[in-house]
Amino acid sequence: MLHITRIAAAAALALAAAVGTAADARSVEEAKASGTIRIGIQGDNCPWGCINSSGQADGYDAAMGRAFAEYLGVQAEFVPLAVANRIPALTTDKVDVLFATMAMNPERAQSIQFSVPYAANQMSVVGPKDADLSTPEKLADYRIGVPRSAAQDTALTALAPEGTNIMRFDDDAATIQALMSGQVDAVGGNQFYITRIEAGAPGRYENKMPLTALYNGVGTRLGEADWNQTVNAFLGEFMKTDEFKGIYNTWMHMDPPQLPGEMDGVPFAIAQ
């Protein structure tokens, strides 16, 4: 039975107050000796990662995290995180690794070490079917919601004209709720936003404008070669299996795509 760490309001305060550093962090061997690995996932963003109605970690990232724990011979202890808390939770040793919809980009690569990519994610602007969001210039006519510090925040901020009203929310659920309640006119979302929005408002919204195609990697701490090497070894083996293909089909509703072998400004391995 996997242990699921409770998410509560106090968790955000605990992360902010944490004084741990990477120097205090657990090694791979220490995690193995403990019998558990602490895996950070998103708590509210299925099919990527979420806590289901039974209180269990669910989604693509949870399935991948469980497979990694099995590879190590330990139990997975999932720590649900909001978007803005993912990197702080890792760097303050609240989690050992992040399977947390971490889009790979050079800015984040300054704060964490990425693995090879293990998923792809298309970002788009989602808006009303009758809205004219055909060009970047049109964004200035609307209030656009995004999850704070998420990849779509970065992409939309770079694309939108100066003065565009970009409203930032704590996570995906809050961003979608802002659209449904009329607080914003459109949102920058990942490839599954439209499915979640359609469930609550059938026939009203559609993907209007592509933002960027992103790739997700497992996050570990900078300089920790043992974690980076172990994650990459796991992914190198596991992503060749039918089990991986089955997980991708189940949660992404497609076969695994071709993933890049390198990305500018984002090293997949710590240089030896």
GUMISE-120792 format. One line per field, with one value per residue (C-alpha): residue number from 1; residue in one letter; z, y, x. Coordinates in Angstrom, 2 decimals, decimal comma. Layout:
% residues N
pos NUM | ...
code a | ...
Z Z | ...
Y Y | ...
X X | ...
***
This chain:
% residues 272
pos 1 | 2 | 3 | 4 | 5 | 6 | 7 | 8 | 9 | 10 | 11 | 12 | 13 | 14 | 15 | 16 | 17 | 18 | 19 | 20 | 21 | 22 | 23 | 24 | 25 | 26 | 27 | 28 | 29 | 30 | 31 | 32 | 33 | 34 | 35 | 36 | 37 | 38 | 39 | 40 | 41 | 42 | 43 | 44 | 45 | 46 | 47 | 48 | 49 | 50 | 51 | 52 | 53 | 54 | 55 | 56 | 57 | 58 | 59 | 60 | 61 | 62 | 63 | 64 | 65 | 66 | 67 | 68 | 69 | 70 | 71 | 72 | 73 | 74 | 75 | 76 | 77 | 78 | 79 | 80 | 81 | 82 | 83 | 84 | 85 | 86 | 87 | 88 | 89 | 90 | 91 | 92 | 93 | 94 | 95 | 96 | 97 | 98 | 99 | 100 | 101 | 102 | 103 | 104 | 105 | 106 | 107 | 108 | 109 | 110 | 111 | 112 | 113 | 114 | 115 | 116 | 117 | 118 | 119 | 120 | 121 | 122 | 123 | 124 | 125 | 126 | 127 | 128 | 129 | 130 | 131 | 132 | 133 | 134 | 135 | 136 | 137 | 138 | 139 | 140 | 141 | 142 | 143 | 144 | 145 | 146 | 147 | 148 | 149 | 150 | 151 | 152 | 153 | 154 | 155 | 156 | 157 | 158 | 159 | 160 | 161 | 162 | 163 | 164 | 165 | 166 | 167 | 168 | 169 | 170 | 171 | 172 | 173 | 174 | 175 | 176 | 177 | 178 | 179 | 180 | 181 | 182 | 183 | 184 | 185 | 186 | 187 | 188 | 189 | 190 | 191 | 192 | 193 | 194 | 195 | 196 | 197 | 198 | 199 | 200 | 201 | 202 | 203 | 204 | 205 | 206 | 207 | 208 | 209 | 210 | 211 | 212 | 213 | 214 | 215 | 216 | 217 | 218 | 219 | 220 | 221 | 222 | 223 | 224 | 225 | 226 | 227 | 228 | 229 | 230 | 231 | 232 | 233 | 234 | 235 | 236 | 237 | 238 | 239 | 240 | 241 | 242 | 243 | 244 | 245 | 246 | 247 | 248 | 249 | 250 | 251 | 252 | 253 | 254 | 255 | 256 | 257 | 258 | 259 | 260 | 261 | 262 | 263 | 264 | 265 | 266 | 267 | 268 | 269 | 270 | 271 | 272
code m | l | h | i | t | r | i | a | a | a | a | a | l | a | l | a | a | a | v | g | t | a | a | d | a | r | s | v | e | e | a | k | a | s | g | t | i | r | i | g | i | q | g | d | n | c | p | w | g | c | i | n | s | s | g | q | a | d | g | y | d | a | a | m | g | r | a | f | a | e | y | l | g | v | q | a | e | f | v | p | l | a | v | a | n | r | i | p | a | l | t | t | d | k | v | d | v | l | f | a | t | m | a | m | n | p | e | r | a | q | s | i | q | f | s | v | p | y | a | a | n | q | m | s | v | v | g | p | k | d | a | d | l | s | t | p | e | k | l | a | d | y | r | i | g | v | p | r | s | a | a | q | d | t | a | l | t | a | l | a | p | e | g | t | n | i | m | r | f | d | d | d | a | a | t | i | q | a | l | m | s | g | q | v | d | a | v | g | g | n | q | f | y | i | t | r | i | e | a | g | a | p | g | r | y | e | n | k | m | p | l | t | a | l | y | n | g | v | g | t | r | l | g | e | a | d | w | n | q | t | v | n | a | f | l | g | e | f | m | k | t | d | e | f | k | g | i | y | n | t | w | m | h | m | d | p | p | q | l | p | g | e | m | d | g | v | p | f | a | i | a | q
Z 0,00 | -1,03 | 1,52 | 0,29 | 2,05 | 2,92 | 1,21 | 3,46 | 3,74 | 6,21 | 3,55 | 1,72 | 4,92 | 5,72 | 2,34 | 2,71 | 6,14 | 5,26 | 5,82 | 4,26 | 1,41 | -1,24 | 1,05 | 3,50 | 0,82 | 0,70 | -1,74 | -3,84 | -1,48 | 1,56 | -0,08 | -0,82 | 2,77 | 4,02 | 1,85 | 0,33 | -2,31 | -1,93 | -5,30 | -5,97 | -8,30 | -9,10 | -6,83 | -9,08 | -12,71 | -14,01 | -16,35 | -15,50 | -11,72 | -9,08 | -5,90 | -6,70 | -4,69 | -2,77 | -1,63 | -3,91 | -6,31 | -9,87 | -13,44 | -15,81 | -13,46 | -10,59 | -12,82 | -13,89 | -10,29 | -9,17 | -11,95 | -10,81 | -7,20 | -8,34 | -10,31 | -7,09 | -5,01 | -2,67 | -2,00 | -3,53 | -1,15 | -3,21 | -2,19 | -4,00 | -4,96 | -6,47 | -9,55 | -7,70 | -4,94 | -7,13 | -7,35 | -3,72 | -2,51 | -4,37 | -3,42 | 0,27 | 0,35 | 0,84 | -2,10 | -3,72 | -7,32 | -9,30 | -11,63 | -11,72 | -15,29 | -15,32 | -18,74 | -19,74 | -20,47 | -19,97 | -17,15 | -15,03 | -15,92 | -13,87 | -10,76 | -11,20 | -13,14 | -15,82 | -17,00 | -20,57 | -21,62 | -20,84 | -22,13 | -24,57 | -23,88 | -26,34 | -24,87 | -26,38 | -25,64 | -24,87 | -25,34 | -26,35 | -29,78 | -30,95 | -29,68 | -32,20 | -30,87 | -34,26 | -33,81 | -30,88 | -31,28 | -30,45 | -26,98 | -25,87 | -26,23 | -23,56 | -19,95 | -20,13 | -17,15 | -16,58 | -13,68 | -12,07 | -13,10 | -15,36 | -18,88 | -20,44 | -18,29 | -19,77 | -23,34 | -23,19 | -21,57 | -24,38 | -27,11 | -25,90 | -26,76 | -24,04 | -21,83 | -22,25 | -19,07 | -17,99 | -14,71 | -12,74 | -10,48 | -8,08 | -10,18 | -13,10 | -11,19 | -10,11 | -13,67 | -15,15 | -12,44 | -13,28 | -16,87 | -15,86 | -13,45 | -15,92 | -14,06 | -17,26 | -20,91 | -21,98 | -20,51 | -21,47 | -20,94 | -21,61 | -24,04 | -21,53 | -20,46 | -23,19 | -21,96 | -18,40 | -19,57 | -21,93 | -19,03 | -17,18 | -20,11 | -23,12 | -26,52 | -25,34 | -25,63 | -27,99 | -28,53 | -30,27 | -30,67 | -30,19 | -27,77 | -27,74 | -27,71 | -24,50 | -23,20 | -19,60 | -17,67 | -14,22 | -11,91 | -9,51 | -7,62 | -9,35 | -8,94 | -7,65 | -10,24 | -8,43 | -8,78 | -12,34 | -13,50 | -11,78 | -13,26 | -16,75 | -16,45 | -15,43 | -18,27 | -20,81 | -19,94 | -19,11 | -22,13 | -24,40 | -22,74 | -23,53 | -19,98 | -20,74 | -23,98 | -22,04 | -19,46 | -22,22 | -24,07 | -20,88 | -19,80 | -22,97 | -25,31 | -27,89 | -28,55 | -27,09 | -29,44 | -30,71 | -27,97 | -28,58 | -27,96 | -26,96 | -26,22 | -26,33 | -22,84 | -21,12 | -20,33 | -19,69 | -17,72 | -15,34 | -17,09 | -15,70
Y 0,00 | 3,28 | 6,02 | 9,30 | 12,45 | 14,68 | 17,98 | 20,80 | 24,54 | 24,13 | 22,45 | 25,70 | 27,35 | 24,44 | 24,68 | 28,39 | 27,93 | 25,00 | 25,56 | 22,34 | 22,54 | 20,16 | 19,44 | 17,80 | 15,84 | 12,06 | 10,07 | 7,25 | 4,71 | 6,44 | 6,39 | 2,68 | 2,03 | 3,85 | 1,69 | 4,70 | 7,35 | 10,73 | 11,71 | 15,17 | 15,24 | 17,83 | 17,39 | 18,61 | 18,14 | 14,77 | 13,11 | 14,28 | 14,04 | 14,31 | 12,86 | 10,88 | 10,54 | 7,62 | 9,74 | 7,93 | 9,46 | 9,05 | 10,03 | 9,58 | 10,96 | 8,80 | 5,70 | 6,62 | 7,34 | 3,94 | 2,27 | 4,13 | 3,09 | -0,52 | -0,17 | 0,94 | -1,76 | 0,72 | 2,12 | 5,40 | 8,17 | 10,82 | 14,47 | 16,54 | 19,99 | 23,19 | 24,50 | 27,17 | 24,74 | 22,08 | 23,35 | 24,62 | 21,21 | 19,57 | 22,01 | 21,97 | 18,15 | 17,70 | 15,30 | 13,20 | 13,65 | 15,47 | 13,57 | 16,75 | 17,88 | 19,75 | 21,37 | 21,48 | 24,92 | 26,68 | 28,88 | 25,91 | 24,08 | 26,71 | 25,55 | 21,79 | 18,94 | 17,44 | 13,85 | 12,80 | 13,73 | 11,22 | 13,02 | 15,69 | 18,44 | 20,86 | 24,28 | 26,40 | 29,35 | 28,06 | 30,48 | 30,86 | 29,48 | 32,91 | 34,78 | 36,15 | 34,83 | 34,16 | 36,16 | 37,17 | 40,78 | 39,74 | 38,58 | 42,22 | 42,32 | 39,66 | 38,78 | 35,67 | 33,36 | 31,12 | 29,08 | 31,17 | 30,17 | 27,36 | 26,85 | 28,42 | 31,52 | 31,88 | 31,19 | 33,50 | 36,33 | 36,15 | 36,05 | 38,60 | 42,30 | 44,69 | 45,62 | 42,34 | 41,55 | 38,28 | 37,06 | 34,47 | 31,80 | 29,26 | 26,14 | 24,55 | 24,03 | 27,67 | 28,81 | 26,69 | 27,82 | 31,44 | 30,79 | 28,97 | 31,74 | 34,56 | 35,99 | 35,62 | 35,36 | 32,72 | 30,65 | 29,31 | 25,58 | 22,22 | 19,67 | 18,39 | 21,70 | 21,53 | 18,13 | 19,41 | 22,61 | 20,75 | 18,60 | 21,70 | 23,84 | 21,64 | 23,27 | 26,69 | 26,61 | 25,37 | 25,48 | 28,81 | 29,39 | 27,13 | 28,48 | 25,96 | 22,24 | 21,26 | 18,20 | 17,05 | 15,69 | 14,24 | 16,84 | 16,15 | 18,48 | 20,19 | 18,37 | 15,13 | 12,71 | 9,64 | 10,68 | 11,95 | 8,81 | 6,52 | 8,27 | 8,25 | 4,57 | 3,80 | 5,82 | 4,36 | 0,86 | 1,48 | 3,59 | 0,63 | -1,59 | -2,39 | -1,32 | 2,22 | 2,26 | 1,08 | 3,85 | 6,46 | 5,11 | 5,04 | 8,60 | 10,49 | 8,59 | 8,20 | 6,22 | 7,66 | 10,37 | 10,79 | 12,66 | 14,87 | 13,53 | 16,99 | 20,45 | 23,79 | 25,02 | 21,92 | 19,20 | 15,78 | 14,51 | 15,90 | 16,24 | 13,85
X 0,00 | 1,57 | 1,73 | 0,27 | 1,40 | -1,53 | -1,80 | -2,91 | -2,66 | 0,16 | 2,28 | 2,88 | 4,03 | 6,28 | 7,95 | 8,49 | 10,00 | 12,21 | 15,89 | 17,21 | 19,70 | 20,93 | 23,89 | 21,45 | 19,59 | 19,29 | 21,39 | 19,98 | 21,52 | 20,03 | 16,59 | 17,00 | 18,03 | 14,92 | 12,67 | 10,89 | 11,36 | 9,63 | 8,20 | 6,81 | 3,81 | 1,17 | -1,81 | -4,61 | -3,63 | -4,81 | -4,14 | -0,61 | -0,71 | -3,42 | -4,85 | -7,98 | -11,21 | -9,72 | -6,79 | -4,34 | -1,84 | -3,09 | -2,23 | 0,68 | 3,33 | 2,13 | 2,30 | 5,82 | 6,80 | 5,55 | 7,53 | 10,65 | 10,08 | 9,73 | 12,98 | 14,70 | 13,00 | 11,29 | 7,83 | 6,69 | 5,69 | 3,91 | 4,01 | 1,33 | 2,59 | 1,24 | 3,05 | 5,03 | 6,12 | 7,68 | 11,25 | 11,38 | 10,20 | 13,08 | 15,81 | 14,85 | 14,85 | 11,11 | 11,17 | 13,87 | 12,71 | 10,03 | 7,70 | 5,64 | 4,88 | 8,20 | 8,54 | 12,19 | 13,64 | 16,99 | 15,69 | 14,59 | 17,81 | 19,61 | 17,72 | 17,31 | 18,86 | 16,62 | 16,61 | 16,06 | 12,50 | 9,76 | 6,62 | 5,47 | 2,93 | 1,29 | 0,45 | -2,35 | -4,60 | -8,11 | -10,98 | -14,63 | -15,48 | -16,68 | -13,58 | -11,08 | -7,79 | -6,27 | -3,04 | -0,81 | -1,94 | -5,51 | -4,43 | -4,39 | -8,20 | -8,77 | -8,03 | -5,84 | -5,35 | -2,32 | -0,91 | 1,80 | 5,35 | 4,11 | 5,43 | 2,35 | 2,91 | 6,40 | 5,27 | 2,25 | 4,21 | 6,78 | 4,12 | 1,55 | 1,78 | 2,85 | -0,08 | -1,95 | -3,89 | -2,29 | -3,77 | -1,79 | -3,27 | -1,82 | -2,36 | -4,21 | -7,45 | -7,60 | -6,85 | -9,62 | -12,04 | -11,22 | -12,30 | -15,48 | -16,48 | -15,83 | -12,86 | -10,82 | -11,81 | -9,31 | -6,48 | -3,09 | -3,31 | -1,73 | -3,12 | -5,68 | -7,23 | -9,84 | -11,05 | -11,45 | -13,14 | -15,48 | -16,67 | -17,86 | -18,99 | -19,81 | -19,49 | -18,34 | -14,55 | -11,85 | -8,09 | -7,55 | -3,82 | -0,80 | 1,79 | 4,59 | 5,33 | 7,07 | 8,84 | 8,73 | 11,70 | 12,24 | 13,76 | 16,62 | 18,93 | 21,84 | 25,13 | 23,61 | 24,96 | 23,64 | 20,00 | 20,41 | 22,22 | 19,73 | 16,71 | 18,22 | 19,12 | 15,53 | 14,02 | 16,45 | 15,25 | 11,61 | 10,69 | 11,54 | 8,93 | 5,31 | 4,48 | 5,62 | 3,62 | 0,59 | 0,97 | 1,30 | -1,73 | -3,80 | -3,14 | -2,13 | -4,50 | -1,74 | 1,41 | 4,63 | 5,94 | 9,47 | 11,32 | 14,37 | 17,86 | 19,10 | 17,74 | 19,54 | 20,38 | 18,97 | 21,53 | 20,02 | 23,03 | 25,61 | 28,96 | 31,58
***
